[in-house]
Amino acid sequence: MRLFRYYVYMLKHEKRSRRLSTRRSLVTAASLVLAAGAISAAPGFQGWWPASHAVGAVTVNPVAPARGFNAISEGDTYLSGTESEGPIAVGGDLSFGSQYRVRIHEEGTVQGAGETNPVALLVRGGLDFAASGPTAELSVPTSGYVKIGSLDNAEVHTTDPNGAQVNTRITPEGTGYDGTPRVQLSTQQPAASVGADTGLIDFDQAFADFRSYSSGLSACVTTVRLTDANGDVEYAPNDIPSGADVHVHLTPGEQNVLNITGETFNSLAQLTFDDPPTADTPLIINVDTSGTGGVFTWEGPTPAGASGATAPYTLWNFSGATAVTIPQGVDTVEGTVYAPDADVAHYSAANIEGTVVAATFTQDLGGSPAAMRLLELHYHPFDTEVTTCDAVGGPTPTPSPTESPSPEPSPTPSPSPEPSPTPSPTYPYYRR
C-alpha cells in the first residue's frame, strides 16, 4: 500500500513539475522582481546574495539622505583655505583653519523650524577650537544659519562690546567677542537658534542608507563598452593594459556601470567618455580598492568628456574603502565622491564638482592666503535615480537547494515509520 501511495505521489509531483516548468517560460522580469522581494522578506531567509547588501534592489537617488548638503560626514570634518559653494553637514565635530567660506552661493534649502534662512552649516557635535587654527575664521558670506549640537565650549555673540546689534559670531568660551578661532555669519541669527534644530539630519540612518546603496551599487556588473581610441580593440574591465587610452561607450537611456580596480584606474593614460552621462543615462563608476587594503590615492587621469554638466549624473562609488585621498596635482573630479566608510581628504588645487559622502572629511589646501580658494566644492549634487543590484540585475545569485524556499509547501510524503524512498522529491525548475 505504501508503495502504491508513493507511486501516486510521484506521478502527481511529475505532472506538477511539468506545469511549473511551463509556467516558468511565461514569467516576466517584473514578476521575478516581485518574487525576489517576497521571498527575501520571508522569516529566516538568509538570501542568495551577500548579507551586507540591502534586502532587495531599490531605485533611489543615492545622495538623497544628504538633503542637499554639498558635503556630509558621519564623523569629524576639517576645513581650511578654500570654500564650498553649498552647505556642509558634519556628523561629528568641526575644526577649521584659515579663511574657509561655506555656502558662498544661495544653495541648499534645509531650514530650522519656523525659520526662513537655510542652514549653511550643520554640526551634530561641537566646534573643536583646540584642533583649529589659532587665528582661523570660518565664515558664511550669505544669509545662511549655523546649527551646532554642543555649545558647551563656545560663546554666541549677537551684540558687540558696545551693545550694538551685529551679525552673529561664535567664539571659544571666555575669549569674548574678538576671540579666535571663530565662526562668523553675515546675518543676525538669534543666539537660541544656533543650538536648536540640530537633528535636521538623522546621521545614523543616513549613513546606514549610504552604506546600503553603496554596497548595492557595487554589486552591479559592468555594462559600458570599453575600447581603444579607434574603437578597434575592446577591453575587458579586468584586463586593461597599463598606459591604455580607454574610451567609455554608454548605452543611452539606461543605467551604465563601470567596475574598475583602483590600480587599473591609476595606470591609465587617458579615460574618455565618448557618450556624456545624462539624467536618463547615468554612470556609476565602482572603484574596487580591495587590492590596496581599502586605501585609494587618486592618481589616475582626469576623464575627458566630463564636466560640470555631466557631474550630476556621475557617481564615483568607493564601496568598502577606508581612505580616499585626492592629492595635489589631481585635476577636477567631475561627479559625486561616494565613500561612506572612508576618510576622504581633498588636498588638490582643483575642484570636486558634486557631493562628498564620507566617514570623515578633510578639505585643506594650506599655504598662504594668496594660494587659497584654488580648490572648491562646486554644487553639482547627484540629480537622478539609479537602481542597486542586490537582488535583481546584479551578479547572478547562486541558489542553494537546501536554502532556497519553495514557492508553496514542500510536497514531502506523509510520515512513514520506514525511511523515505531514495528518489525523494527535488526542484529541478530552480536549477534550469
C-alpha positions, 0 to 999 in steps of 0.5 A, a space after each residue: 500500500 505504501 508503495 502504491 501511495 508513493 507511486 501516486 505521489 510521484 506521478 502527481 509531483 511529475 505532472 506538477 513539475 511539468 506545469 511549473 516548468 511551463 509556467 516558468 517560460 511565461 514569467 516576466 522580469 517584473 514578476 521575478 522582481 516581485 518574487 525576489 522581494 517576497 521571498 527575501 522578506 520571508 522569516 529566516 531567509 538568509 538570501 542568495 546574495 551577500 548579507 551586507 547588501 540591502 534586502 532587495 534592489 531599490 531605485 533611489 537617488 543615492 545622495 538623497 539622505 544628504 538633503 542637499 548638503 554639498 558635503 556630509 560626514 558621519 564623523 569629524 570634518 576639517 576645513 581650511 583655505 578654500 570654500 564650498 559653494 553649498 552647505 556642509 553637514 558634519 556628523 561629528 565635530 568641526 575644526 577649521 583653519 584659515 579663511 574657509 567660506 561655506 555656502 558662498 552661493 544661495 544653495 541648499 534649502 534645509 531650514 530650522 523650524 519656523 525659520 526662513 534662512 537655510 542652514 549653511 552649516 550643520 554640526 551634530 557635535 561641537 566646534 573643536 577650537 583646540 584642533 583649529 587654527 589659532 587665528 582661523 575664521 570660518 565664515 558664511 558670506 550669505 544669509 545662511 544659519 549655523 546649527 551646532 549640537 554642543 555649545 558647551 565650549 563656545 560663546 554666541 555673540 549677537 551684540 558687540 562690546 558696545 551693545 550694538 546689534 551685529 551679525 552673529 559670531 561664535 567664539 571659544 568660551 571666555 575669549 569674548 567677542 574678538 576671540 579666535 578661532 571663530 565662526 562668523 555669519 553675515 546675518 543676525 541669527 538669534 543666539 537660541 537658534 544656533 543650538 536648536 534644530 540640530 537633528 535636521 539630519 538623522 546621521 545614523 540612518 543616513 549613513 546606514 542608507 549610504 552604506 546600503 546603496 553603496 554596497 548595492 551599487 557595487 554589486 552591479 556588473 559592468 555594462 559600458 563598452 570599453 575600447 581603444 581610441 579607434 574603437 578597434 580593440 575592446 577591453 575587458 574591465 579586468 584586463 586593461 593594459 597599463 598606459 591604455 587610452 580607454 574610451 567609455 561607450 554608454 548605452 543611452 537611456 539606461 543605467 551604465 556601470 563601470 567596475 574598475 580596480 583602483 590600480 587599473 584606474 591609476 595606470 591609465 593614460 587617458 579615460 574618455 567618455 565618448 557618450 556624456 552621462 545624462 539624467 536618463 543615462 547615468 554612470 556609476 563608476 565602482 572603484 574596487 580598492 580591495 587590492 590596496 587594503 581599502 586605501 585609494 590615492 587618486 592618481 589616475 587621469 582626469 576623464 575627458 568628456 566630463 564636466 560640470 554638466 555631466 557631474 550630476 549624473 556621475 557617481 564615483 562609488 568607493 564601496 568598502 574603502 577606508 581612505 580616499 585621498 585626492 592629492 595635489 596635482 589631481 585635476 577636477 573630479 567631475 561627479 559625486 565622491 561616494 565613500 561612506 566608510 572612508 576618510 576622504 581628504 581633498 588636498 588638490 588645487 582643483 575642484 570636486 564638482 558634486 557631493 562628498 559622502 564620507 566617514 570623515 572629511 578633510 578639505 585643506 589646501 594650506 599655504 598662504 592666503 594668496 594660494 587659497 580658494 584654488 580648490 572648491 566644492 562646486 554644487 553639482 549634487 547627484 540629480 537622478 535615480 539609479 537602481 542597486 543590484 542586490 537582488 535583481 540585475 546584479 551578479 547572478 545569485 547562486 541558489 542553494 537547494 537546501 536554502 532556497 524556499 519553495 514557492 508553496 509547501 514542500 510536497 514531502 510524503 506523509 510520515 512513514 515509520 520506514 525511511 523515505 524512498 531514495 528518489 525523494 522529491 527535488 526542484 529541478 525548475 530552480 536549477 534550469 
